[in-house]
Amino acid sequence: MIAYIDIEHISLSRDNERWQARLGRVLKVKYRLEAISGLPCLIMRYEQVSPARLDELGIRAVLISGSATELPHYGPDELAGMTAMFHQVSRPTFGFCGGQQMMAHLLGARVAPINETESGTMATGGWQERTHELGFTAVKATGPHHLLSDLSPDLQMFEAHYWELKEIPAGFHNYASSAVSPIQFIAHETLPLFGTQFHPEAFDEAHPDGQKMLANFFQLL
């Protein structure tokens, strides 16, 4: 079994329309991950995660969602389990967009808006008036990596963000960049720990690169 960790902050549930839309997207990703991996996928809330719980459930790989809530809204207590998971890696782990940002943040790297002088948030919708990436976007592979096997160096990946990694966490390398955000795909030197600024899970028939990348990830199992 694999786990898909939903890191959306519970405060979003106060907006019922956005919350219901979120739940639908999470379920869609669950089915996609099951189809690609050939394994059942358990949806978990980030507050429920701990290394011991993942071991107890027999989780073979962890995938981490994006989020429509900025990192400063999360407190250290509610992220204690996620912090422990990232510091005690024992299975392939892959964070998408906000999942990568949370991973990098909890491992000590700086994460912030692309343009820190602009205003607007996810909650207000004003983030799209800031410097951002949205939609299928050209991403350039900058080096070989197993997760990029059989893919062109000129990738098309779905993006939806206005925050980004400002530095690469210690022990990681970056393997892809875009015109807006240079840190697009990080992988640890020795641990099966990966993150993308883009959303590989948001592929479609015309843009299958994300699906191929996920298939390469599941080959690690």
N, C-alpha and C positions, 0 to 999 in steps of 0.2 A: 504494500500500500504506500502511496505517496500522500503528501499533505500540501494543500494550498492555503497559505496563511493570509487572511484578510486583515490588512493593517488600517483600514478606514477607521477614523476616530468615531466613537459612539455618539458624539455630539451631532454628527450628520443626521442621526435618526430623528432629530427634532424637525427636520424638513422632510415630511413623509414622501413627497414626490421624488426628491433626489435619493432618498434612502431606498425606496422600492426599485428605482432604476439601478441603483448600485447592486442590490441583491440579485437582480436579473443578470447583470454583467458577471458577477462572481460565479453564478451557476453556469453560465455559458463557458467560462474559462475552465471550470471543473470538468465539464464534458469534453472540452478540447484536450485537456491534459490526459484524461483517461484514454481518449482515442489515440493519441500519439504514443503514450507510454505502454498501453496495454494493461495498465494496472488500475485498481480502484483508487479514487482520490477523495480524501477526507478534507472538507473545509473546516478550518479552525480559526477562531478569533485570536488576534495577537496576544490578548491578555491571558489566554489559556495555555500559551506555549511555555514549555520548559524542556531542557534536555532530558530530564527524567520522564516526562510525559511522552515525548517523542519515542524514547526507548521502549516505554511500556506498550505503546500502540504498534510497535514494529514498523515505524515509518522508515522507508528506504531512501526517500529524497524529499526535500523541502523546496517549495516555490513560494515566493512572497509577492503579494500584489502591490500595485501602486495605491495612491491615496489622493483624495481631494482635500486633505487637511495638511497644513504646513507643520513641519516638525516642532516648532516652539509650542504647539498646543498639547504635545505629549509630555507627561511627567515621568521622571525617572522610575518611580515605583511601578507604574503600569507597563514600563518597558523592561522590567527586571528580567523576565523570562527570555525576552528577545535578546537582551544583552548577553545573558549566559549562553544562549544558543550560538551566537556569533563568536563567542570566545571559547566554546567547547565543540568545535565542528567535528562531527563523526559521520556525516553522510553528505552527499552532494546537495548543495544549497544554492539557490538562484533567486536573486531579487530583481524585480522589474520596476523601473522608474522610481517611484517613491520607496519601493522595497530596497533598491540599491542605495538610495539616499539615506534611508534609515540605517542600513548596514554600515555604510561609510561613517555616518555620524557616531554610531555606537562604538566604532573602532577607532575613533579619535580624529577623523578627517573633517575638514570644514565643508559645510553644505550651506548654500545661500541662494537668493534669487540671482538669475543671470545678470541682470542690471540692478544693483542694489540701491540705486538712486531713485528708481521709479516707485509708484504706489499702485495699489490694487491687490486683491486677494482672491483666493478660490471661492470663499464664502460669498463675496459680493459679485463674482463674475468679472471683476475688474482685471483679473490676471491676464486676460486676452488683450488688454490694452498695453500690457508690459511686453518687454522682449521675451519671446517664448518660441516654442516649436509646437506645431499642431498638424496632424495628418501624416500621411506617408511621406517620408523625408529621405533624402540621399544621405547615407552614412558610409564612410570610407573605412574599410578594414586597413589597419596600419601595421599588421603583423600576423603571422600564422598562428592559429590556435585550433584545438580539436573542435570546439563548439562552432567554428567557422568552416569546418571541412566541407568540401564540395559546394561552397558558396563563392560567388564572384566577390572580389574586393569592393565592388560598387554595389552596396546593399540598398534596399528600400525597406525601411522599418517605420512603424507607426510611432509617432511622438505626441505627447500631450503634457507639457511641463513648462514652468517658468523658474523653477529652482534647478540647481545643478551641483555637482561636486566641484569644489574649488581646488581640490588637491586629491591625489591618489592616496588611499590609506597605506600605511606601512605594510610591506610584504606583498603588495599587489602590483600588477602591470596593467597598462591600458592598451587595448587592441583595436580601438575604433574611434572615429571622431566625426563630427558634422561641422558645418559652417558656423553654427551658433554655439554648440557645446562641445568642447574638445574631448571630454572624458565620457565616452559612450559605452564602453564595454571593458569592465575590469575583471581580472581573474587573479587569484592568489597564487604565489609562486609554488607552494607545496600542498596546500589544502584544496579540497573540491568546493571552493567558495567563489561564486560568480555574481556579477551584477551588470545590468544594462540600464542606460538612461532611457532607451526606447522600450517599447512594449512588444516583445516577440510573440506574445500570446494573441495579439490583435492583428493577425494576418488575414488575408483573404485570397481568393483564387488568383487575382491579378498581382498579388504581392505575397508570395509564399516563403520569403526568406526567413521570417520568424518561425514558421512551422519547421523548416529544415534545421534551424538552430536548436529548437527544443528537442527534435529527434536526436541530434548529436549529443545533447545533454543527457538524455535518457540512456544512451549507449554506455554511460558510466556505471549504470546499475548492474 
